[in-house]
């Protein structure tokens, strides 16, 4: 079976999953990606369940979810589809620190 329906959930301050979403679909209709923006990782499980109703075969999470947020999404969908999460290697630590320094 080929991957034809893909979901991605991204966290960002002020995002609203009811409005902040994007669909990218190939001209042939053979591939469809749905991106949902949520304000915090805590909103991820609900967004993941919504993606399941849209028929996604795989969900990826942005790096903002971390291991606990990823675990919450996995629990919420009970293994319905594979879930992956973005991670950063040690070579990115300094740049991440600069980006998220308060």
N, C-alpha and C positions, 0 to 999 in steps of 0.2 A: 504494500500500500504506500502510495506517495503522500508526502506532506502537502496538503492543499489549504489547510486552515490553521493559522498561527496566531497566538495571542501574546501580547507584551504588556506588562503593567509597570508604570514608572511612577516614582514618588516625586513630589515637588510642592513647595509651599503654595497654598492657595488653589491647587488644582481641585476640580470638582468632577467626579466620575460621570455625573449626569450630563455634563457639557463638554468636558475635556477628553475627547476621544477622536481617533483618526482611523480611517479605513483606507488601506492601500490594496488595490486589486489589480491583477494583471489584466491586460486588455482581453485576453482569451477567457478570463474567468477561472483559470485553472489554479490560481493561487490568491488567497485573501489573508491579509494580516490586519488584526484589530489591535490598536494601541489604546489603553485606558490610563488616564492620569488620576492618581489619588493623592490626597494631601499628606498621608502618613502610611507607613506599612500596616498599621492596624486596619486600614480600609481594604487591604489586599485580598483577604478571603472573600468578601462580598464581590469584588471585581472579578475574581477568578470564577466564582459561581456564575456570574453574568456571562463571562466568556464561554463557559460550558454550554449555556443555553443557545449561544451563537454557533455551536458546533466546532469549536477549536479542537485540534488534535494534540496540541502542545502549548504550554505556557512558559514564558520566560519572564523573570523578574529583574528589575534594575538592581544595581549594587546597594541601593538604599535599604533594601529589605533585610540584608544580613541573615545570619543563620536562624534567628528566632522568627523573623517575619516569614522566611521561606518555610519553616516548619509549620507555621500557622496556616499558610496557604495549602500546603500538602495535606494537613489534617482536614481542612474545610472541604476539599474536593475528594478526599478518600480514595486517592489513586486512580481517579477517572481518566486522567491523561498525565504524561510525564511533565514534571516541573523542573526547570533549571533556573539558576540565578547567576547574574554577572558577578565576577570576583576580580580583584585586583592583585597583582603580584607585588613582591617586595620592591620592585623597581619603580612602582607608582606611589609608594608611601609618602615621600617628600612632596610630590606634586599634590596629592590629596590633602596633606596637611595645610599647604598654602591655600588651596581652594576653599577648605572648610574652616579655616582659622577664624575665630570670632574677634 
